[in-house]
Amino acid sequence: MKAYLILEDGTVFTGISIGSAREVISEIVFNTSMTGYLEVLTDPSYAGQAVVMTYPLIGNYGICHEDMESLKPWPDGYIVRELSRIPSNFRSEDTIQHFLEKHDIPGICGIDTRALTKILREKGTMNGMITTKEYADLSQPISRMKAYRVKGVVMATTTKEKYVLPGVGKRVALLDLGAKKNIARSLHERGCQVTVYPADTTAEEILAADPDGIMLSNGPGDPSENVEIIKEIRKLYESDVPIFAICLGHQLMALATGASTYKLKYGHRGGNHPVKDLETGRVYISSQNHGYAVDAATLDPKVAEAAFVNVNDGTNEGLKYIGKNIFTVQYHPEACPGPLDSGYLFDRFLKMMEVNE
């Protein structure tokens, strides 16, 4: 079946429908990862977005449910150059085509994703529509696209109930803002007892459990939208409990302490982003997925200082908080997909909790 990707600037790509045939409007973003498409599809940070995979062949090793980063896929749509319909891998349990159909996710293949990515890089992230309907007049769909906004996605992706991963080590409270499974798994593998809380949990409830440390997870959407969550994170900041925050959690902690965030032109999404540790000068290759960044110029030097910076564009990639057992990073030390260069940050968090005893 023929399908169309229409961008809000009027550009139209014609391809083949994959997955669900329903029409969807979403924010169009691109990911440069060469592997790990299932982890990308099941990353809650993509809620409200349609993902373009820049690597040309997707689906060649099928679907292995063990690799999923949440219970379901979250993107509104999926856009690829070529879809492999016959996977070849001993772990494969399903095809990506059936996986998209099962979860009612529209997609399109057979388009020039290189040309599409160049448009998004040059003009910036924009909204678009995936549809099987051929529009003679684009004014109506473009009007609808321009009105689209990503809203309410943190509460849509967070766990609905508190749950515990038992362990004999440090007790960590993980605030689920749209968390990938491997964050809790990375802590649990280090012996931690991890209690996962919904995003709207009060600081009082978390602190009443007397955790050894608090983790703020990744998540989707505009960080400044989460006004009530930011208020609770401010209370967590004012406690003496060690805190480690990733991605959206990093942004929310910055907002809670008076800094600002801004939207990047086309974001950082992929498994090959270099970040520099400003203290040691060492550069790590990181996994990233975000469309917003902390404005380092708005940091109060008495509150926090830059700890990591993006080598490509100089944007802030992490903060160290003055006089507090708190550090935050914009990238993903838990990877999935991506390199494991930054897994040591979980060990740093454990040492911080031990010193705090």
Buried (B, 14 or more C-beta within 10 A) or exposed (E): EEBBBBBBEEBBBEBBBBBBBEBBBBBBBBBBBBBBBBBBBBBBBBBBBBBBBBBEEBBBBBBBEEBBBBEEBBBBBBBBBBBBEEBEEEEBEBBBBEBBBBBEBBBBBBBEBEEBBEBBEEBEBBBBBBBBEEBEEBEEBBEBBEEBEBEBBBBBBBBEEBBEBEBEBBBBBBBBBBBBBBBBBBBBEBEBBBBBBBBEBEBEEBBEEEBBBBBBBBBBBBBBBBEEBBEBBBBBBEBEBBBBBBBBBBBBBBBBBEBBBEBBEBBBBBBBBBBBBBEEEEBBBBBBBBBBBBBBEEBEEEBBBBBBBBBEEEBBBBBBBEEBBBBBBBBBBBBBBBBEBBBEBBEEBBEBBEEEE
